[in-house]
Amino acid sequence: MTAGKVYVRQPWADMLVSGRKRIETAHMRLPDRFAGVWLDVQTEAATIVGRVRFDGWIQWHTADAFDADGERHLVGPHSPYHFNKRRQTFGWKVAEFEPLSQPKPAQRMRSQFRLEFY
C-alpha cells in the first residue's frame, strides 16, 4: 500500500520505477515524513507508472560531485535539472522501487509541491 505520491517527469519516472535511476534530484531535501514510505510515481500526464520508497537524501555542493554521481541520478549536463541550473541540489536516495505493468490514471496533484500524502 502506498501512503502518497511523488511527481516525476518522464523519462525519469520510468527510470526511477525500473531501478535504473537510484537517486531522484530535487531543489530541496526529502522531508522526513516522506522517508521510508511507499509513494506512487506520477508523471506529467497524470498517470502512475509505479511506486518508490526513498530512505534518505544527500546534497551536492559542487558540479563535479554531482556529475560524479551521474550514473545514479541520470541527469546530464545540458538538462534543466542539472546542478548548474539550481541554487541548491539534493538527491533523494531510492531504497526500493516497483514498476506497474500498465500505467494507471491518477488525479492531478493538489498543489505545486511535488510530494503529497493521500
MOCOR-V350380 format. One record per residue. N is the residue number from 1. RES is the residue in three letters. D_LAST is the distance of its C-alpha to the last C-alpha in Angstrom with 1 decimal. Layout:
N:RES:D_LAST
N:RES:D_LAST
This chain:
1:MET:11.0
2:THR:8.4
3:ALA:6.0
4:GLY:4.7
5:LYS:7.5
6:VAL:10.9
7:TYR:13.3
8:VAL:16.7
9:ARG:19.8
10:GLN:22.0
11:PRO:24.2
12:TRP:22.5
13:ALA:19.2
14:ASP:21.5
15:MET:23.5
16:LEU:20.5
17:VAL:19.4
18:SER:23.1
19:GLY:23.9
20:ARG:26.4
21:LYS:24.5
22:ARG:24.1
23:ILE:23.2
24:GLU:20.8
25:THR:22.5
26:ALA:21.1
27:HIS:22.7
28:MET:21.1
29:ARG:20.6
30:LEU:17.4
31:PRO:15.8
32:ASP:16.5
33:ARG:13.0
34:PHE:11.9
35:ALA:15.2
36:GLY:15.5
37:VAL:12.0
38:TRP:11.4
39:LEU:9.6
40:ASP:10.0
41:VAL:12.8
42:GLN:12.8
43:THR:16.3
44:GLU:17.9
45:ALA:18.7
46:ALA:15.0
47:THR:15.3
48:ILE:13.7
49:VAL:16.6
50:GLY:15.5
51:ARG:13.7
52:VAL:14.9
53:ARG:15.2
54:PHE:16.8
55:ASP:19.3
56:GLY:20.6
57:TRP:22.2
58:ILE:25.7
59:GLN:27.4
60:TRP:30.3
61:HIS:33.1
62:THR:35.4
63:ALA:35.3
64:ASP:37.4
65:ALA:35.0
66:PHE:32.1
67:ASP:34.3
68:ALA:35.3
69:ASP:31.8
70:GLY:31.7
71:GLU:31.7
72:ARG:28.4
73:HIS:26.5
74:LEU:28.4
75:VAL:28.7
76:GLY:32.3
77:PRO:34.6
78:HIS:34.4
79:SER:30.6
80:PRO:29.1
81:TYR:26.8
82:HIS:29.8
83:PHE:30.7
84:ASN:33.4
85:LYS:31.1
86:ARG:29.0
87:ARG:29.9
88:GLN:28.2
89:THR:26.6
90:PHE:24.2
91:GLY:23.1
92:TRP:20.1
93:LYS:21.6
94:VAL:20.3
95:ALA:20.7
96:GLU:19.6
97:PHE:18.7
98:GLU:18.6
99:PRO:19.3
100:LEU:18.7
101:SER:22.1
102:GLN:21.0
103:PRO:18.3
104:LYS:16.0
105:PRO:15.0
106:ALA:11.6
107:GLN:10.9
108:ARG:12.1
109:MET:10.3
110:ARG:10.3
111:SER:12.7
112:GLN:15.2
113:PHE:13.6
114:ARG:12.9
115:LEU:10.1
116:GLU:6.6
117:PHE:3.8
118:TYR:0.0
